[in-house]
Amino acid sequence: MTKAANKAPIPWKFMLPLVLGTMLNPLNSTMLATALATLCNSFKITTGQGAVLITSLYITSTIAQPLMGRLADIYSARRVNNLGFLLILAAALTGIFAPGFGWLVVSRILLGLGTSAAYPSAMALIGKKYAAEDKAVPGPVLGIIAISGQVSLVLGPTLGGLLTQLFGWQGIFLINVPLVIAGLILSRSLPDFPSAANYRKQSIFARLDTVGIIFFIAFLLSLLALLMADHLAWYYIPAAIVSLSALCIWEWRHEAPFIDVKLLVQKPSLSMVYIRGLTTSYVLYLLLYGLPQWLEGVKHLIPLHTGLIMLPNSLTAIAAGLLIAKIDKSKLQNVLGVILLFLACAGIFLLNGGMPLPFIVMIGITAGAAEGTNIIANQSLLNEEAPLAQKGVSFGLYRTAAYIGAILSGTQLKAAFKNGVTDESFHHIGYNISIACAILLVLLIPLVFKKVGLTGRQLSTANNR
């Protein structure tokens, strides 16, 4: 990535529909947080029963991100992007007019499918646009995509509460209708890029690699069931091992695999990005969800005050992401990201019930800076490592790795706080974060000593191979 590329103007006409689509997944994930109680009361169910609306979208998104990315690679990223908008519209209408709770579950599954199309298809479109122009993708362009998701994540709970107050729980589905219409109108200006020649020569069955997708889904479902179980369910482990083995064997022999196992083995630098993404997601979600629970459990703050204290964390994450995107060296971005994570981890060990709130806010700001920096650093590195013809599935798979890290953090928080939130239990989380940070530090070693990557025309040519 060159400095000239970073200084190039942002093509907003091209970027707006991509940004809008990317925002819809985290927005729909978090709006439910402030609408769930009202929704459950309306259908006369418990909050525990209503939680299936959260997990249904979460699991669907984990599976669908690489699938939608694969479709974007082999067919048309523009059409997949539009398909996502149409699925979201169908989900919104299903939710608004749902005659029973079961239809809401269907709506959330459709939302998971539709919103999963946006990010991988956006990254595929961006990669192909700049490759066609013989340019490297500017850092600020990647930053805008990443930060748009962060912004909607912050706005989600507030917007969900406002919409529920004005329109009832149906409001969190209703808001998607004008957003989708705007997205479809704006998407008319998006260019369409033909799929690679080697894909066009294959049958539809071979293109899609249905068997590989089935093995991949089986592996993810068994892994997610293992991670989300209240107690360690040993019987899921053989299922995960068998399905993963079958996936690797099948994909290794397939000419056009859904998950390019050979590429991951032959290009360990790409595999390391996924491990890095999973690990940083694990750490960041521990901080994002662990700190509020500590504030309410140990400092005894009400949710409103907790939200206000966490607001600088979110704002700092957005600001840090925008700033770090201007740095044209992914190595430096990753080094800064790991340093900030270590500082945030050190802050956890300093926290105690007697600490003044201003110091707690400063630790939250450090965690926010780590979050924003690492999101951009990982995305920039993946953009450099992923082949152009596999941008969609590569970024979709990255999102899946991040979801697994988030689910793993939820399991860790549940175990750490099972007997209540205390300084000691929160510091225990700090030890786990320290181990994760150590892993990230080890992963930095091959990155730091790696030769400088190609840029400009060379990068475009290399990514097409």
N, C-alpha and C positions, 0 to 999 in steps of 0.2 A: 504494500500500500504506500503510495507516494504522498508527499506533502501537497502536491498540486491537486491530487484527487480529493484530499480532505478539504481543500479550499474551493472546490467546485460548488456552484449553487445547487441547492436541494431541488430536485424536480417534483414540486409539490403536486402537480396535476397527476403525476404517476403515483406518488406516495400516498395521497389522501385515502383512496379506497383500501389500500393495504393496511394503513394505520387503523382505520375504522374497523376493518375485519379482525385485526389482531387484538383489539381492545375488547371484543365481545366475549372471549372465553373467560378471562379473569373477572370481567364485569358480571357475567351471569353466575360465576362461581361464588362471588362474595355478596351480591345483592340479596341472596337468599338468607344470609346470616341475620338480617334485621327483619325479614318477612316470615321466617319459619314459624315463630310462635303464633302469629295471627293466622297463618295458613293451617296449622295443626288444630287450632281452636275451631276454625271454620269446618273442618272435616271430622272434628271430634276424635282426634287421634293424639297419642302422646308425642312428645318431641323426639323420643327414641325411635318411634315408628316413622316419623317424618324425616329422620336423618338419611333414609334411603334415597331421598332426593339429592342429597349431597354426594353420597358415594356413587350413585348411578352415573352422574355426570363425570365424576372423577375417574371412575374405571373406564368409561367409554372414551374419554379423552386420552387416557394412557395408551389404549389400544389403537385409537383412530388416528393419532398424529402421524406416525410413520406410514400408515395405510394411505391417508390422504396425500402425504408427500410422495409416495410411490406413484399414485395416480397422476399427480402433477408432473412427475418426471416423464412418464411413458405416454401420456395423452396430451393434455394441455393445462398448464398452470392457471391460465386465465379462466378456463371453463371450470376447473376444480374450485377456484376461488368463488365463482358465481354459484356453483352448486352448493357451496357452504352457506352463502347468503339465503338461498332458497330453502335449504333444510332448516335454517334458523327461523325463517318466516313460518314454515309449517309447524315448527316446535312452539313458536309464540302463539299461533292461533289455536293449537291443541291445548296449550296451557290455559289460555283465556277462557275457552268454552268447555273446559274439562268437566264432564258430568260426574266424575268420581276420582278418587285419589289415584287409582291405577293409571288413569290417563295422564296424570301429572308426571308419573314415573316415565311413561312413554315420551312425554314432552321433554323431560330432562335428558333422556337418551338421545333424542333427535338433536337437542341443543349441543350435547357432547360431540356428536358426529359433525354437525354444521360448523361449530366454532373451531373444531380441530382442523378444518380445511384451510383456515386463514393463514396461520403462521408458516407452515411448510410451503404452501403455494406462493406466499409473498416472498420468501427467501429464494425460491426457484425463479420467480419472475425477476427479482433484483439481480440475481447472478447472471441470468441470460441477457438481460438488458445491457449490463455493463460489459459483458463478454462480447456482445454484438457491436458495441461501440469501441472495443479494443481498449478497455480501461479497467482498472482495479475498482472494486466497490469502495466508495468513500466511507470512512469511519462514521461520520455523522449520520449517514443513511442507515447503517446498521444500528446506531445508537437510537435513532428515532423509533425504529421497530421495537427494540427492547424496552425503551422507556415508556412507550405507549401502553404496554401491558402493565407496567408498574403503576402508571397513573390511574388506570381503570381499577387496579387492585385496591388502590387507596380510596377511590371515589365510590366503589361498590357498596360498602355497608351504609354510607351516608345517603347515597341515591336510593338504595333499597328501602331505607326507612322513610324517606320523603315520599316515594311512590306508593308505598303501603298506606301511609297516612292519607294520601289524596285519593287513591283508586282502590284501596284494598290490596290483598296479596296478588290480585291479577295484574297490578301495576308493573311488577317485575318482569312479566311476560309481555305486557303491552308496549313497553319502551323499546323492545326489539323491532317492532313493526316500522316506525319511521326511520330507525337506524339502518335497517336492511334495505328499505326503499332508497335511502340516500346512497348506500353502498353500491347497489345495483346501477343506479344512475351514474355515479362517479366511475364505476368499473367499465363503462362503455369506452372510455378513452385508453384502457390498458391494451398494450400490444399483445399479440398472440405469437408464441414461438413454436415451431414444429418440433415434434419429438425427435430424438436421435435416430439416425438411419438404421442402426442395429435393432432398435425397438420396432420400427415400422415393418421390418421383414418377418417378424414373428407373429404367431397366432395370438388371439386375445387371451387364451388360456396360458400360453407361455409368457406373454407380456406381464400378466398379473401375478403369476406364480401362486396360484390358489393354495397348493399344498403347503408351500412355505408360510403363507399367511395363517393357515390353520394351525400349524405347529407353533408359530409365534404367539398366536392368541392363547393357545393351550398353556404355553410356558408362562405368559404374563398372568393369566387367571390363577394358575396354581401358585405363582410367586406372590401375587397380591393377596390371595386367600391366606397364605402363610404369614405375611406381614401384618394383615389386618385382624387376624384372629385374636380373641381375648387371651387365650392361652396358647402355648406352643403346640401346634398341631403337626406332629411328626409325619403323619401320612401325606401331607402336602409336599414334603421334601422329595420323595421318590418321583412324584408326578412332575415336579419342576425339573429334576435331573433328566428324566426320560424324555420329556418334551423338548428340553434344551438340546440334548444329544441328537434327537431326531431332526431338529431344526438345523443344527450345524452340519450334520451328514448330508441332508437333502440340499441345503443351500451351497455347500462346497461343490457339489456335482452339477448344479443347475447352471445353465448358460446365462440366464438373466435372472439372478436371485432377487427375492424381495429384500432380504438382508444380505449384503455382499460380505459373507464371512471371509472369503479369500482376501478381499481388500483390507478388512480389519486386521487379519493376521500379517499380511505383507506390508501394511502401513501402520505400525504400532502407534505412530504419532496421532493418527486419527482415533484409534481406540482409546488413547489416553485422554482425549477430549471428553469422551463419554464418561469415563471414570471420574474425571475432574468435575464434570457437570453434576453427576450424582452426588459426589462428596460435598461440593459447595452448596448444593440444594439442601442436603441434610443439615449442614451447619446453619445456613441462613434461616431455615424454617424452625430449627431449635431456638434460635435467637428471636425470631419474629413472634412465635407463639409461646415460648417459655417465659420471656420477660414480662408480658402482660399478666400471665398467671402468677408470677412472683409478686408483681405490684399489688394485685388484689388479694393474694393469699398471705403475704408477709407484711406489706405496707398498709393493707386493708383499705385500698382506694376503691372508690365506686367506679363502674365501667366508664362513665363520662370522663372522669379525671385520668383514668388509664389511657383512654383514647387520646386525650390532649397531650399527655406525656409522650405517647408513641408517635404523634404527628410529626415532630422534628425528625424522627427516624425515617419516616416515609419521604419527607421532603428532601432530606439529605441524600437518600438513595437515588431520587430522581436527578438532583443536581450533580451528584458524583457521576452518574451514568452519562449525562450530557457532557461533562468535562472530560471524562476518561475517553470518550469516543473521539475526541479531537487529537488524541495521541496516536501517531501513525505506526507504533511498534507494539505488536501483540505481546512480545516478550515482556516489555516494560509494564504493560497493562496487567499481565498475570502476576508479575513480581509484586506490584503495588497491591493487588487484590489479596495475595497471601499475607503480606505484611499487615494489612488492615484487619484481616481475620484474626491474626495472632493478637493484635491490640484489643479487639473486641473480646476475645477469649480471656485475656488478662483482666479485662474489666469485670467479667463475670465473677472471678475469684475475689475481687475487691468488694462486690456488692454484699451488703448486710442490712438487716432491718433498721439500723440506726443511721444509715447513710442519708445525707440531705438530698432532696429531690434534684437540685441543680446538677449534682454529680451523676445522678442516675440518668438525667437527660443527656449529659455528655457521653456516657457509655452507650446510650441508645443512638446518638448521632454517629458515633464510631461504627456501630453495627450497621447503620444505614449506609455509611460510606463504603463499608465492605460489601454490602449487598449490591449497590449500584455498580461498583467497580468490577466485581466478579461476573455479574450478568453480561456486561459488555465485553470483558476480557475473554470469557469462554466463547461467546458468539463470534467474536472477531477471529479467534483461533480456529474455530470450526469452519468458518467461511474460507480460510486459507487452505485447510486440509481436505475439505470435501470436494470430490470431483464435480465439475459443472453438471454433468448428466445425471448426477445423483444428489443434487442440492436438496430437493424436496424431501426425499426419504431420510437423508442425513440429518436435516434439521428437525424432522418429525421424530426421529429416533432420539435425538438429543432431548427433546421435550419429554419423551417417555422416561429417559434416564433421570431427568429432573423430578418427574412425578414420583418415581420410585424412591428417590432420596427424601422427598417430602413425606411420603407415607412411612418410610423408615423412621423419620424424626417424630412423627405422631406416635408410633409404637414406643419409641424411647421415652417420650414425654409421659405417656400413660404409665409406663413402668416406674419412672422416676418419681412421679407424683401420686402413686397409688395409695400411699399412707398420708397424703397431705403435702402442701407446698411449704417448704421451709428453706432457710438459708442453706442447710446441709444438702437437701435434695437438689436444690438449684446448682450448687457447686459440683454435685455429682454430674450434672449435665455438662458442666465446664470441662470435666475430665474427658468426656466423650468428644467434645469439640476439640480438645487439645490433640487427641489421637487423629481426628480427621484432618486437622491443620498440619500435623506431621506428615500425613499421607500426601497432602497437597504440596508440602515442601519437597518431598521426594520426587513428586511428579514434575517439579520445576527444573530439576537437574538436567534431564535430557533436553528440555525446552531451551534452557539458557545456553547450552553448548551446541545447540543445533545451528547449522549454517543459515545465514540470512535467506529468507524465502524469496521467491520470484515476485515481481510486480509488473504492472502494466501489461504490455503485449505478451511477455513471457508467462505471466500468471494466467491469462486468458487461454493461451495455447496449452499450457500444462494441465489445466482443469478440464479440458476437453478430452483428455486421453482416457 
